[in-house]
């Protein structure tokens, strides 16, 4: 029995020795990995025991965004027209002020000429309005007032004795014409003597003389005067119009009729009896009778006096003449001057608009840049967006950052930027600005746009390229670190724990779940700010490794059970 017990004890010590050797080998292997990892432990696997250590941690944030231009523009024209010339193509580099395209300007040039003429007319109207009246214009206006007043007074006073006498003379003259026409008819029917022919010749001479003198008087009465009135336009005044002109016109018609009758009488006497002459004489007698009736009717109207309509028309004529004279004497009113000045200003605005339309017929580059689109061809109507361009010197990187991470981003933070096109080349930059307001997202996440400046590079960077900036968010030294896989996260409660390995009084290993407070993280390690001390050993997962005789390394997996998987990775998936 004693030998058997001794033998069992030897086996136990052998097993303990093997276990110690395996543990020492495992610790040595872990130390060797630390040396290979630049002085920091390598990433831990499930079931592995790791040690908390003091080290340096730099937290980086990686995100993906796009290259965009701060200055890009979609250009259009303020006027519609047909494109006559297109000067650029896609990809052309242009300087500020370079013509990009031009419209057909024929119609626009005509519009400018028309606007210039309209302005000249309005300026002339204003000058004429404020110019003092001429002496001849005042005289004509005064004569017009005197004539209108005289006409009205004559109508109100009724016919004078001279008017009645003249009217009676017209009636008597018409009666004489009837008698003469009757005699001509008799002569045409019976023939004439030499004395009758001589008498007829004398009557014709007298009738011609009467017609000439009456025509001179009538022509004098028809003389009119024209003068300008304020505000533009002309006015014609005819002082002889009215009753004097009517009476003289009637006398002239009577004189002409007498000439015709005397001529007809003489012709009839000279021709002798003739059927045609008899017919003519009969027609002349009929006309003479008609004129007699008209003369008698006019005489009756004259004796009757002026009608209300005639008086009203004369009063209106006098009022208009007086208003015209007053306007000349007083000059234009304030309202008239303002209206004329407004018309001038409106014409000037129309001219400026026409000039502006002509100038805008050529589309110019607002800044130096690259043409990215030309949306119109020669001969087409220019409408909408015509040319698009951007400034290649204003390129920047635009990121969409989750609200969870935006607090760790600040203006001036450096960044190393790589492009999908050239993934092996880094371009240095820094955060230039952060959008003050969140933007919408299809996934309902709240994200903010972050803008990074793009440093100098010889690469032909283009707008729209995908960029991957690596941002340095923090840099800590002499902090307590553990591998990321050793941290167990409870997302519901927002707490973090580790599996602390301890040795009890019997020398057995124990696993204790300890809550810790974490700080920075990178792709390998997590800072522990509370709950652990340097040298603490932690179990990755829930189970200690199982060692079997003849095996140099622990198996990849532990016992079955509830194993919390490690939570790793920095913000933005880095």
C-alpha positions as CSV (number, residue, x, y, z in Angstrom):
1,X,0.0,0.0,0.0
2,X,2.8,2.4,0.9
3,X,4.6,1.6,-2.3
4,X,1.4,2.2,-4.3
5,X,0.8,5.6,-2.6
6,X,4.4,6.6,-3.3
7,X,4.0,5.6,-6.9
8,X,0.7,7.7,-7.2
9,X,2.5,10.7,-5.6
10,X,5.2,10.5,-8.2
11,X,2.7,10.5,-11.0
12,X,0.9,13.5,-9.4
13,X,4.2,15.4,-9.2
14,X,5.0,14.4,-12.7
15,X,1.6,15.8,-13.9
16,X,2.1,19.0,-11.9
17,X,5.6,19.4,-13.4
18,X,4.2,18.9,-16.9
19,X,1.5,21.5,-16.2
20,X,4.0,24.0,-14.9
21,X,6.3,23.4,-17.9
22,X,3.3,23.9,-20.3
23,X,2.3,27.1,-18.5
24,X,5.9,28.4,-18.6
25,X,6.1,27.6,-22.3
26,X,2.8,29.3,-23.0
27,X,3.9,32.4,-21.1
28,X,7.2,32.4,-23.0
29,X,5.4,32.1,-26.3
30,X,3.1,35.0,-25.4
31,X,6.2,37.1,-24.4
32,X,7.8,36.2,-27.8
33,X,4.6,37.4,-29.6
34,X,4.8,40.6,-27.7
35,X,8.3,41.2,-28.9
36,X,7.2,40.4,-32.5
37,X,4.3,42.9,-32.1
38,X,6.5,45.9,-31.4
39,X,6.6,45.6,-27.7
40,X,2.8,45.0,-27.3
41,X,1.0,41.6,-27.0
42,X,-0.4,40.1,-30.1
43,X,-4.2,39.7,-30.5
44,X,-5.6,37.0,-28.2
45,X,-7.7,34.0,-29.2
46,X,-10.6,32.5,-27.3
47,X,-9.5,30.5,-24.3
48,X,-6.2,32.3,-24.1
49,X,-4.9,34.0,-20.9
50,X,-3.7,37.5,-21.5
51,X,-2.0,40.0,-19.2
52,X,-2.9,43.7,-18.6
53,X,0.1,45.9,-19.4
54,X,1.1,49.6,-19.6
55,X,1.6,50.9,-23.1
56,X,0.8,53.6,-25.7
57,X,-2.4,53.8,-27.6
58,X,-3.3,55.9,-30.7
59,X,-7.0,55.8,-31.7
60,X,-7.7,56.3,-35.4
61,X,-11.0,56.7,-37.2
62,X,-11.4,55.6,-40.7
63,X,-14.3,56.6,-43.0
64,X,-15.2,56.6,-46.6
65,X,-16.3,59.7,-48.6
66,X,-16.1,61.4,-51.9
67,X,-14.0,64.1,-53.5
68,X,-16.1,67.1,-54.2
69,X,-15.4,70.6,-55.4
70,X,-16.2,73.6,-53.1
71,X,-16.8,75.7,-56.2
72,X,-18.9,74.2,-58.9
73,X,-21.6,75.9,-60.9
74,X,-24.4,75.2,-63.3
75,X,-24.6,78.1,-65.8
76,X,-27.6,79.5,-67.7
77,X,-28.4,82.7,-69.5
78,X,-30.9,85.3,-68.3
79,X,-32.3,85.6,-71.9
80,X,-33.6,83.1,-74.3
81,X,-32.3,82.9,-77.8
82,X,-30.7,80.7,-80.5
83,X,-27.1,79.6,-79.8
84,X,-24.8,80.8,-82.6
85,X,-21.5,79.6,-81.3
86,X,-20.2,77.2,-78.6
87,X,-16.6,77.8,-77.7
88,X,-15.8,74.9,-75.2
89,X,-16.0,71.2,-74.9
90,X,-16.2,68.8,-71.9
91,X,-12.8,68.7,-70.2
92,X,-11.6,72.1,-71.4
93,X,-9.7,74.2,-68.8
94,X,-10.9,77.8,-68.9
95,X,-9.9,81.0,-67.2
96,X,-12.3,83.3,-65.4
97,X,-14.1,85.5,-67.9
98,X,-13.6,83.1,-70.8
99,X,-16.6,83.1,-73.3
100,X,-18.3,79.7,-73.2
101,X,-21.0,80.2,-75.7
102,X,-22.9,83.0,-77.5
103,X,-26.4,83.6,-78.7
104,X,-27.5,85.1,-82.0
105,X,-27.6,88.9,-81.2
106,X,-29.4,90.3,-84.2
107,X,-32.8,90.6,-82.5
108,X,-31.1,91.9,-79.3
109,X,-29.3,94.6,-81.2
110,X,-32.5,95.8,-82.8
111,X,-34.1,95.9,-79.4
112,X,-31.3,98.2,-78.2
113,X,-31.8,100.5,-81.1
114,X,-35.5,100.6,-80.5
115,X,-35.0,101.4,-76.8
116,X,-32.6,104.2,-77.7
117,X,-35.1,105.8,-80.0
118,X,-37.9,105.5,-77.4
119,X,-35.6,107.2,-74.8
120,X,-34.8,110.0,-77.3
121,X,-38.5,110.6,-77.9
122,X,-39.4,110.8,-74.2
123,X,-36.5,113.1,-73.5
124,X,-37.7,115.4,-76.3
125,X,-41.2,115.4,-74.9
126,X,-39.9,116.4,-71.5
127,X,-37.8,119.2,-72.9
128,X,-40.7,120.6,-74.9
129,X,-42.9,120.4,-71.8
130,X,-40.7,122.4,-69.6
131,X,-39.6,124.9,-72.3
132,X,-41.2,128.4,-72.0
133,X,-43.8,129.2,-74.6
134,X,-42.8,131.2,-77.7
135,X,-44.3,134.6,-78.4
136,X,-45.9,133.4,-81.6
137,X,-47.6,130.5,-79.7
138,X,-49.0,133.0,-77.2
139,X,-50.3,135.3,-79.9
140,X,-52.0,132.4,-81.7
141,X,-53.6,131.2,-78.5
142,X,-54.9,134.7,-77.7
143,X,-56.2,135.0,-81.3
144,X,-58.0,131.7,-80.9
145,X,-59.6,132.9,-77.7
146,X,-60.7,136.1,-79.3
147,X,-62.2,134.3,-82.3
148,X,-64.0,131.8,-80.2
149,X,-65.4,134.5,-78.0
150,X,-66.5,136.5,-81.1
151,X,-68.3,133.5,-82.5
152,X,-70.1,132.9,-79.2
153,X,-71.1,136.6,-78.9
154,X,-72.5,136.6,-82.5
155,X,-74.5,133.5,-81.8
156,X,-75.8,135.0,-78.5
157,X,-76.6,138.4,-80.0
158,X,-78.4,137.0,-83.0
159,X,-78.2,138.3,-86.6
160,X,-77.1,141.9,-87.1
161,X,-78.7,144.2,-89.6
162,X,-75.8,143.6,-91.9
163,X,-76.3,139.9,-91.6
164,X,-80.0,140.2,-92.4
165,X,-79.2,142.6,-95.3
166,X,-76.7,140.1,-96.7
167,X,-79.1,137.3,-96.4
168,X,-81.8,139.3,-98.1
169,X,-79.3,140.1,-100.9
170,X,-78.6,136.4,-101.3
171,X,-82.4,135.8,-101.7
172,X,-82.7,138.5,-104.2
173,X,-79.7,137.3,-106.1
174,X,-81.2,133.8,-106.1
175,X,-84.4,135.3,-107.4
176,X,-82.5,137.1,-110.1
177,X,-80.9,133.9,-111.1
178,X,-84.3,132.3,-111.5
179,X,-85.4,135.2,-113.7
180,X,-82.2,135.0,-115.7
181,X,-82.6,131.2,-116.2
182,X,-86.1,131.8,-117.2
183,X,-85.0,134.3,-119.8
184,X,-82.3,132.0,-121.1
185,X,-84.9,129.3,-121.5
186,X,-87.1,131.7,-123.5
187,X,-84.1,132.7,-125.6
188,X,-83.2,129.1,-126.2
189,X,-86.7,128.5,-127.4
190,X,-87.0,131.8,-129.5
191,X,-83.5,133.0,-130.5
192,X,-81.9,136.3,-129.6
193,X,-81.3,139.8,-131.0
194,X,-78.0,141.6,-131.1
195,X,-79.0,143.8,-128.2
196,X,-79.8,140.7,-126.1
197,X,-76.5,139.2,-127.0
198,X,-74.7,142.3,-125.9
199,X,-76.6,142.4,-122.7
200,X,-75.8,138.8,-122.0
201,X,-72.1,139.5,-122.5
202,X,-72.3,142.4,-120.1
203,X,-74.1,140.2,-117.5
204,X,-71.3,137.5,-117.8
205,X,-68.6,140.1,-117.3
206,X,-70.4,141.5,-114.2
207,X,-71.0,137.9,-112.9
208,X,-67.3,137.0,-113.3
209,X,-66.2,140.2,-111.5
210,X,-68.6,139.4,-108.6
211,X,-67.3,135.8,-108.4
212,X,-63.6,137.0,-108.2
213,X,-64.2,139.5,-105.5
214,X,-66.3,137.1,-103.4
215,X,-63.6,134.4,-103.8
216,X,-60.9,136.7,-102.4
217,X,-63.1,137.5,-99.4
218,X,-63.8,133.8,-98.8
219,X,-60.1,132.8,-99.1
220,X,-59.2,135.3,-96.4
221,X,-61.8,133.9,-94.1
222,X,-60.3,130.4,-94.5
223,X,-56.8,131.4,-93.3
224,X,-55.9,129.4,-90.1
225,X,-53.0,129.6,-87.5
226,X,-51.2,126.6,-86.0
227,X,-49.3,126.7,-82.6
228,X,-47.8,124.2,-80.1
229,X,-49.5,123.6,-76.8
230,X,-47.8,122.4,-73.5
231,X,-47.5,118.6,-73.2
232,X,-47.0,118.1,-76.9
233,X,-49.1,118.4,-80.0
234,X,-50.3,121.3,-82.1
235,X,-53.6,123.3,-82.3
236,X,-55.0,125.0,-85.4
237,X,-57.2,128.1,-85.0
238,X,-59.3,129.5,-87.8
239,X,-60.8,132.8,-86.7
240,X,-63.0,133.3,-89.9
241,X,-65.0,130.1,-89.3
242,X,-68.5,130.4,-88.2
243,X,-71.3,132.7,-89.5
244,X,-69.0,135.0,-91.6
245,X,-67.6,132.0,-93.4
246,X,-71.1,130.5,-94.0
247,X,-72.5,133.7,-95.4
248,X,-69.5,134.3,-97.6
249,X,-69.5,130.7,-98.8
250,X,-73.2,131.1,-99.7
251,X,-72.4,134.4,-101.6
252,X,-69.6,132.7,-103.4
253,X,-71.8,129.8,-104.5
254,X,-74.4,132.4,-105.7
255,X,-71.7,134.3,-107.6
256,X,-70.5,131.1,-109.3
257,X,-74.1,130.2,-110.1
258,X,-74.5,133.7,-111.6
259,X,-71.5,133.1,-113.8
260,X,-72.7,129.8,-114.9
261,X,-76.1,131.2,-115.7
262,X,-74.7,134.2,-117.5
263,X,-72.4,132.0,-119.5
264,X,-75.3,129.7,-120.3
265,X,-77.5,132.6,-121.3
266,X,-74.8,134.0,-123.6
267,X,-74.1,130.6,-125.1
268,X,-77.8,130.0,-125.7
269,X,-78.2,133.4,-127.4
270,X,-75.2,132.8,-129.6
271,X,-76.2,129.2,-130.5
272,X,-79.7,130.0,-131.3
273,X,-82.7,127.7,-130.8
274,X,-81.4,124.2,-130.1
275,X,-83.0,121.2,-128.5
276,X,-79.9,120.6,-126.3
277,X,-79.8,124.3,-125.4
278,X,-83.4,124.2,-124.4
279,X,-82.7,121.3,-122.2
280,X,-79.8,123.0,-120.6
281,X,-81.8,126.1,-120.0
282,X,-84.5,124.1,-118.4
283,X,-81.9,122.5,-116.1
284,X,-80.4,125.9,-115.3
285,X,-83.9,127.2,-114.4
286,X,-84.5,124.2,-112.1
287,X,-81.1,124.7,-110.4
288,X,-81.8,128.4,-110.0
289,X,-85.1,127.7,-108.4
290,X,-83.4,125.2,-106.0
291,X,-80.8,127.8,-104.9
292,X,-83.6,130.3,-104.4
293,X,-85.3,127.9,-102.0
294,X,-82.0,127.3,-100.2
295,X,-81.3,131.0,-99.9
296,X,-84.8,131.6,-98.6
297,X,-84.4,128.8,-96.0
298,X,-81.1,130.2,-94.8
299,X,-82.7,133.6,-94.5
300,X,-85.5,132.2,-92.5
301,X,-83.0,130.4,-90.1
302,X,-81.0,133.6,-89.7
303,X,-84.1,135.5,-88.7
304,X,-85.0,132.7,-86.3
305,X,-81.7,133.0,-84.4
306,X,-79.0,130.6,-83.1
307,X,-79.9,127.1,-81.8
308,X,-78.9,125.7,-78.3
309,X,-76.6,123.2,-79.9
310,X,-74.7,126.0,-81.8
311,X,-74.3,128.0,-78.6
312,X,-73.1,125.0,-76.6
313,X,-70.5,124.2,-79.3
314,X,-69.3,127.8,-79.4
315,X,-69.0,127.8,-75.6
316,X,-67.0,124.6,-75.6
317,X,-64.7,126.0,-78.3
318,X,-64.1,129.2,-76.2
319,X,-63.4,127.1,-73.0
320,X,-60.9,125.0,-74.8
321,X,-59.2,128.0,-76.3
322,X,-59.0,129.7,-72.9
323,X,-57.6,126.5,-71.3
324,X,-54.9,126.3,-74.0
325,X,-53.9,129.9,-73.4
326,X,-53.8,129.4,-69.6
327,X,-51.7,126.3,-70.0
328,X,-49.2,128.3,-72.1
329,X,-49.1,131.1,-69.5
330,X,-48.8,128.9,-66.4
331,X,-46.5,126.3,-67.8
332,X,-46.8,122.5,-67.1
333,X,-48.2,121.2,-63.8
334,X,-46.1,119.2,-61.3
335,X,-48.1,116.1,-62.3
336,X,-47.3,116.6,-66.0
337,X,-43.6,117.1,-65.3
338,X,-43.5,114.0,-63.0
339,X,-45.4,112.0,-65.6
340,X,-42.9,113.1,-68.3
341,X,-39.9,112.4,-66.1
342,X,-41.3,109.0,-65.2
343,X,-41.7,108.2,-68.9
344,X,-38.1,109.2,-69.5
345,X,-36.9,107.0,-66.6
346,X,-39.0,104.0,-67.8
347,X,-37.5,104.4,-71.3
348,X,-34.0,104.5,-69.8
349,X,-34.6,101.4,-67.7
350,X,-35.9,99.6,-70.9
351,X,-32.7,100.7,-72.7
352,X,-30.5,99.4,-69.8
353,X,-32.4,96.1,-69.8
354,X,-31.9,95.7,-73.6
355,X,-28.2,96.5,-73.2
356,X,-28.0,93.9,-70.4
357,X,-29.7,91.3,-72.5
358,X,-27.3,92.0,-75.3
359,X,-24.3,91.7,-72.9
360,X,-25.7,88.5,-71.4
361,X,-26.0,86.9,-74.8
362,X,-22.4,85.7,-74.2
363,X,-22.0,83.2,-71.3
364,X,-18.7,83.8,-69.5
365,X,-16.8,81.5,-67.0
366,X,-17.3,82.9,-63.5
367,X,-14.0,81.5,-62.3
368,X,-11.1,79.5,-63.6
369,X,-11.9,75.8,-63.8
370,X,-12.7,72.7,-65.9
371,X,-15.9,72.3,-68.0
372,X,-17.8,69.2,-67.0
373,X,-20.9,69.4,-69.2
374,X,-22.1,71.3,-72.3
375,X,-25.8,70.8,-72.6
376,X,-26.5,72.7,-75.9
377,X,-25.4,72.8,-79.5
378,X,-25.1,75.5,-82.1
379,X,-28.5,76.3,-83.6
380,X,-30.5,75.1,-80.6
381,X,-32.5,77.3,-78.3
382,X,-30.7,78.2,-75.1
383,X,-32.9,77.2,-72.2
384,X,-32.1,75.9,-68.7
385,X,-28.6,74.8,-67.6
386,X,-26.2,75.2,-70.5
387,X,-22.7,74.6,-69.1
388,X,-21.4,73.0,-65.9
389,X,-17.9,73.5,-64.5
390,X,-15.9,73.3,-61.3
391,X,-12.7,74.6,-59.8
392,X,-10.1,71.8,-59.5
393,X,-8.2,73.8,-56.9
394,X,-11.2,73.7,-54.5
395,X,-11.4,69.9,-54.2
396,X,-12.1,68.5,-50.8
397,X,-13.2,65.3,-49.1
398,X,-16.8,65.1,-47.8
399,X,-17.6,62.4,-45.2
400,X,-20.8,61.4,-43.6
401,X,-20.1,60.8,-39.9
402,X,-22.5,59.1,-37.4
403,X,-23.6,61.3,-34.5
404,X,-22.0,58.7,-32.1
405,X,-18.6,59.6,-33.5
406,X,-19.0,63.3,-34.3
407,X,-17.9,64.4,-30.8
408,X,-14.5,63.0,-31.4
409,X,-14.0,65.0,-34.5
410,X,-12.7,68.6,-34.4
411,X,-11.5,71.2,-36.9
412,X,-7.8,71.1,-37.6
413,X,-7.5,67.3,-36.9
414,X,-5.0,65.8,-39.3
415,X,-5.8,63.0,-41.7
416,X,-4.0,60.7,-44.1
417,X,-6.2,60.3,-47.2
418,X,-6.0,57.5,-49.7
419,X,-8.0,57.2,-52.9
420,X,-9.5,54.0,-54.3
421,X,-7.8,54.9,-57.6
422,X,-4.4,55.0,-55.9
423,X,-4.7,53.1,-52.7
424,X,-1.0,53.0,-52.0
425,X,-0.5,56.8,-52.0
426,X,-1.3,58.9,-49.0
427,X,-2.3,62.6,-49.3
428,X,-2.2,64.6,-46.1
429,X,-5.1,66.8,-45.2
430,X,-7.0,68.1,-42.2
431,X,-10.6,68.7,-41.1
432,X,-11.6,72.1,-42.4
433,X,-15.2,72.3,-41.2
434,X,-18.1,70.3,-39.8
435,X,-21.7,70.8,-40.8
436,X,-23.7,72.5,-38.0
437,X,-26.8,70.5,-38.9
438,X,-27.4,66.8,-39.5
439,X,-28.5,65.5,-42.9
440,X,-31.1,62.9,-43.6
441,X,-30.1,59.3,-44.3
442,X,-32.1,56.4,-45.8
443,X,-31.2,54.2,-42.9
444,X,-32.6,56.7,-40.4
445,X,-29.2,57.3,-38.9
446,X,-28.3,60.8,-37.9
447,X,-25.1,61.8,-39.7
448,X,-23.1,65.0,-40.1
449,X,-21.1,66.0,-43.1
450,X,-17.4,66.6,-42.3
451,X,-15.2,68.4,-44.9
452,X,-11.5,67.7,-45.2
453,X,-9.0,69.8,-47.1
454,X,-6.9,68.0,-49.7
455,X,-3.2,68.6,-49.5
456,X,-0.8,69.1,-52.4
457,X,-0.4,66.1,-54.7
458,X,0.8,65.4,-58.2
459,X,-2.0,62.9,-58.7
460,X,-4.7,63.9,-61.2
461,X,-7.5,63.9,-58.6
462,X,-11.0,64.2,-60.0
463,X,-14.3,65.1,-58.4
464,X,-16.4,62.1,-57.5
465,X,-13.5,59.8,-56.6
466,X,-13.9,57.7,-53.5
467,X,-11.6,58.8,-50.6
468,X,-10.7,56.9,-47.4
469,X,-9.3,59.3,-44.8
470,X,-7.6,57.9,-41.6
471,X,-8.2,60.4,-38.8
472,X,-6.0,60.5,-35.7
473,X,-8.6,61.0,-32.9
474,X,-6.5,60.5,-29.8
475,X,-3.0,59.6,-28.6
476,X,-2.4,58.3,-25.1
477,X,0.8,57.2,-23.4
478,X,1.4,55.1,-20.2
479,X,-2.1,53.7,-20.1
480,X,-3.3,50.3,-19.0
481,X,-4.1,48.1,-22.0
482,X,-5.7,44.7,-22.7
483,X,-6.5,43.0,-26.0
484,X,-9.9,43.9,-27.4
485,X,-11.0,40.3,-27.3
486,X,-10.7,40.2,-23.5
487,X,-13.5,42.8,-23.2
488,X,-17.0,41.6,-22.9
489,X,-19.7,44.2,-23.7
490,X,-23.3,44.2,-22.6
491,X,-25.0,46.4,-25.1
492,X,-28.2,46.5,-23.2
493,X,-26.8,47.8,-20.0
494,X,-23.9,49.7,-21.5
495,X,-21.4,48.0,-19.2
496,X,-18.1,46.2,-19.9
497,X,-16.5,43.2,-18.0
498,X,-13.5,41.0,-18.1
499,X,-12.8,37.4,-16.9
500,X,-10.1,37.9,-14.2
501,X,-8.0,34.8,-13.5
502,X,-6.9,34.5,-9.9
503,X,-5.2,31.7,-7.7
504,X,-7.1,30.7,-4.6
505,X,-5.5,29.6,-1.3
506,X,-5.4,26.0,-2.6
507,X,-3.4,27.0,-5.6
508,X,-6.3,26.5,-8.0
509,X,-7.1,29.0,-10.8
510,X,-10.5,30.8,-10.4
511,X,-12.4,32.9,-13.0
512,X,-14.1,36.1,-11.7
513,X,-16.2,38.4,-13.9
514,X,-15.1,42.0,-13.1
515,X,-16.7,45.1,-14.4
516,X,-14.3,47.6,-15.9
517,X,-14.3,51.1,-17.3
518,X,-12.8,51.5,-20.8
519,X,-11.3,54.4,-22.7
520,X,-9.7,54.5,-26.1
521,X,-9.6,51.6,-28.5
522,X,-7.9,50.8,-31.7
523,X,-7.9,47.8,-33.9
524,X,-6.0,45.6,-31.3
525,X,-6.2,47.0,-27.8
526,X,-8.6,48.8,-25.3
527,X,-7.6,51.2,-22.6
528,X,-8.9,50.2,-19.1
529,X,-9.3,53.2,-16.8
530,X,-10.8,51.4,-13.8
531,X,-11.2,47.9,-12.5
532,X,-7.8,46.4,-13.3
533,X,-4.1,46.9,-12.5
534,X,-1.0,46.1,-14.4
535,X,-0.2,42.4,-14.4
536,X,-3.8,41.2,-14.0
537,X,-4.4,38.1,-16.0
538,X,-7.5,37.8,-18.1
539,X,-9.2,34.9,-19.8
540,X,-10.4,35.4,-23.3
541,X,-13.9,33.8,-23.3
542,X,-15.3,31.9,-20.3
543,X,-13.2,28.7,-20.2
544,X,-9.6,28.0,-19.2
545,X,-7.6,26.0,-21.7
546,X,-7.5,22.2,-21.3
547,X,-4.1,20.6,-21.4
548,X,-3.6,17.0,-22.4
549,X,-0.5,15.0,-22.1
550,X,1.6,14.9,-25.2
551,X,0.1,18.2,-26.5
552,X,2.4,21.3,-26.7
553,X,-0.4,23.9,-27.2
554,X,-3.9,24.2,-25.9
555,X,-6.7,23.3,-28.3
556,X,-8.4,25.9,-30.3
557,X,-11.7,25.6,-28.5
558,X,-12.6,25.1,-24.8
559,X,-15.4,23.2,-23.2
560,X,-18.9,23.7,-24.4
561,X,-20.8,26.4,-22.6
562,X,-21.9,30.0,-22.9
563,X,-19.0,31.9,-24.2
564,X,-19.1,35.7,-24.7
565,X,-17.4,36.6,-27.9
566,X,-14.9,39.5,-27.8
567,X,-16.1,42.9,-29.0
568,X,-13.5,44.6,-31.1
569,X,-13.0,47.4,-33.6
570,X,-12.7,51.2,-33.2
571,X,-15.2,53.7,-34.4
572,X,-16.1,53.8,-38.1
573,X,-15.2,50.1,-38.4
574,X,-11.4,50.6,-38.0
